[in-house]
Amino acid sequence: VQLQASGGGLVQAGDSPRLSCTASGRTFSNYAAAWFRQAPGKEREFVAAISWGGSTTYYADSVKGRFTGSRDNAKNTVYLQMNRLKPEDTAVYYCSSSANYRALGTHAYAVPSSYDYWGQGTQVTVSS
């Protein structure tokens, strides 16, 4: 199973890029997915989680109202639409997927160890 994230780069504060994560070697559509990020010198932190059908989403307080997670199961792809970016959003963004669960419960969805497959990460740098 491989997860390939894309869409990062150098952007301006206030920009609205979209990250994509495409799975190969496995049907993505039956399992929960999530986005995490890691800034230099900091621990990996939860950003957004999306249930298998996309009907349930969860967000970190720091991105709620600005970021939107979604998925297109026909394309085996999950997305993270990021709006009104801030310099503090600068980080490497990782997509991940559960191997067993269509949706994760309270707290579990925000824990990295709940996910079994990880992409390589895509750098997002927000300049002010």
Buried (B, 14 or more C-beta within 10 A) or exposed (E): EEBBBBBBEEBEEEBEBEBBBBBEEBEBBBBBBBBBBBEEEEEBBBBBBBBBEBEBBBBBEBBEEBBBBBBBBEEBBBBBBBBEBBEEBBBBBBBBBBEEBEBBEEEBBBEBEBBEBBBEBBEBBBEE
